Amino acid sequence: MKDEKDINIEKDELTGDELIKGHDYDGIKELNNSLPKWWLWLFYITIIFAVVYLIRYEVMKTGDSQEEEYAKEMAIANMKLKSKRSSSLDETNVTRLTDKKSLEEGKKIYDKLCLVCHLSKGEGLVGPNLTDEYWIHGGSIGDIFKIIKVGNPSKGMISWKDQLTPKKIQQVSSFIMSLQGTNPPNAKAKEGKLYKPEN
């Protein structure tokens, strides 16, 4: 440790200036240490930034304030949300598909997922008969779409919304509706209520 005499004559290695400022507080001497250059430049840059920010946002008002930026971002997010909701397919806006390609896709899905419980022609086994006019949960395209989407765990039918996209649910629902009136042999007895479609 340097003694008091050495500190009094200590000089800066770069500038040669004496390090003692001449202040003495209860025997503690204050050294004249310079701040690091990187720290000074960072400090100057923050001052320049603050001046530019003040002129742009507070004096000239050429930039959006935080409140204005927030309002714009929220408006964009709301527009995206509304467009997503309006374009998303669900039981409230689904329509029946009748084109050959959609029905073929629906049949593929049916054969893969539904055949075990409803059999190949929709005559019903564990699940109900899908070829008559009697439905447990309603017989409209929206009702069929919904029951496929949410399922009926009490009857052993799982929800398919995580495995099937809304488009695929629409295709299989449309295929199921195409089975109406086919009257396959060995069809399961009627279940539910008679469904008469609205014109």
Wavefront OBJ file of the C-alpha trace (Angstrom):
o trace
v 0.000 0.000 0.000
v 1.318 3.444 -0.921
v 1.983 5.902 1.852
v 0.606 9.482 1.941
v 3.791 10.934 0.455
v 3.550 8.617 -2.610
v -0.156 9.518 -3.204
v 0.598 13.247 -3.084
v 3.022 12.979 -5.960
v 1.143 10.288 -7.958
v 0.517 11.383 -11.530
v -1.668 10.137 -14.374
v 0.361 7.861 -16.643
v -1.136 9.283 -19.866
v -1.447 13.007 -19.199
v 1.104 13.540 -16.448
v -1.458 15.501 -14.400
v -1.355 15.116 -10.672
v -4.047 12.800 -9.387
v -4.693 14.691 -6.153
v -7.399 17.343 -6.440
v -6.534 18.933 -3.159
v -9.717 17.878 -1.370
v -9.310 16.281 1.998
v -12.280 14.770 3.863
v -11.396 13.432 7.295
v -8.033 12.266 6.073
v -9.405 10.760 2.841
v -7.855 12.370 -0.199
v -9.866 12.620 -3.460
v -8.039 11.445 -6.570
v -8.623 13.114 -9.931
v -9.391 9.937 -11.928
v -10.701 10.428 -15.478
v -13.763 8.565 -16.668
v -13.219 5.805 -19.261
v -13.557 6.981 -22.870
v -16.255 4.408 -23.725
v -18.368 5.635 -20.819
v -17.994 9.270 -21.884
v -18.952 8.478 -25.496
v -21.981 6.520 -24.315
v -22.986 9.487 -22.148
v -22.602 11.928 -25.075
v -24.644 9.658 -27.358
v -27.498 9.559 -24.825
v -27.471 13.369 -24.638
v -27.626 13.631 -28.459
v -30.430 11.048 -28.575
v -32.397 12.939 -25.907
v -32.100 16.231 -27.824
v -33.184 14.625 -31.133
v -36.070 12.821 -29.378
v -37.224 16.036 -27.685
v -37.193 18.013 -30.948
v -38.903 15.275 -33.005
v -41.619 14.144 -30.592
v -42.246 17.171 -28.361
v -41.362 20.255 -30.428
v -42.001 19.377 -34.099
v -44.388 16.467 -33.344
v -43.321 14.553 -36.491
v -43.440 11.164 -34.770
v -46.273 9.251 -33.109
v -46.482 9.397 -29.335
v -46.590 6.149 -27.348
v -50.371 6.472 -26.984
v -50.798 6.937 -30.758
v -48.536 3.976 -31.532
v -50.494 1.831 -29.063
v -53.839 2.883 -30.600
v -52.586 2.045 -34.129
v -51.248 -1.363 -33.058
v -54.523 -2.179 -31.287
v -56.541 -1.159 -34.370
v -54.418 -3.450 -36.580
v -54.746 -6.319 -34.085
v -58.531 -5.864 -33.912
v -58.803 -5.900 -37.712
v -56.775 -9.125 -37.885
v -58.904 -10.698 -35.153
v -62.162 -9.729 -36.869
v -60.983 -11.052 -40.235
v -59.838 -14.295 -38.593
v -63.178 -14.723 -36.846
v -65.191 -13.957 -39.956
v -63.142 -16.299 -42.140
v -62.978 -19.138 -39.636
v -65.328 -21.999 -40.267
v -67.533 -23.249 -37.450
v -71.008 -24.649 -36.769
v -72.613 -21.205 -37.118
v -71.469 -20.533 -40.686
v -70.689 -23.949 -42.185
v -72.395 -24.880 -45.454
v -72.984 -28.273 -46.949
v -70.591 -29.283 -49.723
v -72.013 -31.238 -52.641
v -69.133 -31.357 -55.123
v -67.637 -34.751 -55.894
v -64.100 -33.934 -54.713
v -65.258 -32.697 -51.282
v -67.491 -35.742 -50.782
v -64.630 -38.069 -51.750
v -62.361 -36.346 -49.211
v -65.152 -36.619 -46.639
v -65.501 -40.349 -47.360
v -61.758 -40.879 -46.854
v -61.955 -39.193 -43.449
v -65.113 -41.147 -42.584
v -63.516 -44.473 -43.565
v -60.451 -43.687 -41.489
v -62.108 -42.325 -38.330
v -65.845 -43.013 -38.236
v -66.271 -46.447 -39.825
v -65.454 -48.362 -36.623
v -68.499 -47.026 -34.741
v -70.897 -46.191 -37.603
v -69.904 -48.938 -40.104
v -69.055 -48.487 -43.768
v -72.499 -47.458 -45.004
v -73.453 -45.401 -41.947
v -75.863 -48.065 -40.677
v -74.552 -47.730 -37.106
v -72.984 -50.143 -34.634
v -71.769 -48.542 -31.405
v -72.664 -45.157 -32.865
v -76.120 -44.291 -34.214
v -77.490 -44.927 -37.693
v -76.534 -41.991 -39.933
v -78.764 -42.875 -42.871
v -82.224 -42.176 -41.441
v -83.920 -38.879 -40.560
v -83.605 -39.302 -36.799
v -80.823 -37.484 -35.010
v -79.781 -37.356 -31.360
v -78.044 -33.968 -31.597
v -79.796 -32.441 -34.622
v -79.462 -33.223 -38.301
v -78.426 -29.913 -39.871
v -74.943 -29.426 -41.305
v -74.176 -27.138 -38.346
v -75.355 -29.766 -35.828
v -73.281 -32.514 -37.428
v -70.246 -30.214 -37.666
v -70.586 -29.340 -33.969
v -70.924 -32.917 -32.705
v -67.848 -33.959 -34.709
v -65.958 -30.946 -33.392
v -66.843 -31.224 -29.683
v -67.740 -34.922 -29.483
v -69.977 -36.639 -26.948
v -67.757 -38.319 -24.346
v -70.723 -39.820 -22.462
v -71.532 -41.891 -25.576
v -67.886 -42.658 -26.375
v -67.421 -40.142 -29.197
v -64.264 -38.077 -28.844
v -63.786 -34.496 -29.958
v -62.072 -34.305 -33.347
v -61.273 -30.580 -33.348
v -57.611 -31.197 -32.488
v -57.138 -33.871 -35.182
v -59.223 -32.366 -37.995
v -59.204 -28.883 -39.481
v -62.558 -27.092 -39.819
v -62.435 -27.747 -43.579
v -62.020 -31.490 -43.037
v -64.868 -31.500 -40.495
v -67.006 -29.752 -43.127
v -66.089 -32.383 -45.706
v -66.892 -35.349 -43.456
v -70.113 -33.664 -42.255
v -71.188 -33.173 -45.865
v -70.389 -36.810 -46.647
v -72.480 -37.955 -43.658
v -75.393 -35.865 -44.929
v -75.049 -37.550 -48.320
v -75.813 -40.895 -46.618
v -79.378 -39.747 -45.847
v -82.004 -42.081 -47.265
v -79.585 -44.745 -48.518
v -81.323 -47.394 -46.329
v -78.475 -49.921 -46.007
v -79.307 -53.465 -44.873
v -79.031 -54.259 -41.134
v -79.379 -50.579 -40.199
v -79.539 -49.794 -36.516
v -82.915 -48.764 -35.062
v -83.927 -45.096 -35.068
v -82.565 -42.939 -32.255
v -83.268 -39.343 -31.308
v -85.801 -37.018 -32.900
v -87.044 -36.692 -36.452
v -85.197 -33.882 -38.160
v -86.920 -31.961 -40.917
v -84.628 -29.540 -42.740
v -85.768 -25.932 -43.008
v -86.202 -24.603 -46.527
l 1 2 3 4 5 6 7 8 9 10 11 12 13 14 15 16 17 18 19 20 21 22 23 24 25 26 27 28 29 30 31 32 33 34 35 36 37 38 39 40 41 42 43 44 45 46 47 48 49 50 51 52 53 54 55 56 57 58 59 60 61 62 63 64 65 66 67 68 69 70 71 72 73 74 75 76 77 78 79 80 81 82 83 84 85 86 87 88 89 90 91 92 93 94 95 96 97 98 99 100 101 102 103 104 105 106 107 108 109 110 111 112 113 114 115 116 117 118 119 120 121 122 123 124 125 126 127 128 129 130 131 132 133 134 135 136 137 138 139 140 141 142 143 144 145 146 147 148 149 150 151 152 153 154 155 156 157 158 159 160 161 162 163 164 165 166 167 168 169 170 171 172 173 174 175 176 177 178 179 180 181 182 183 184 185 186 187 188 189 190 191 192 193 194 195 196 197 198 199
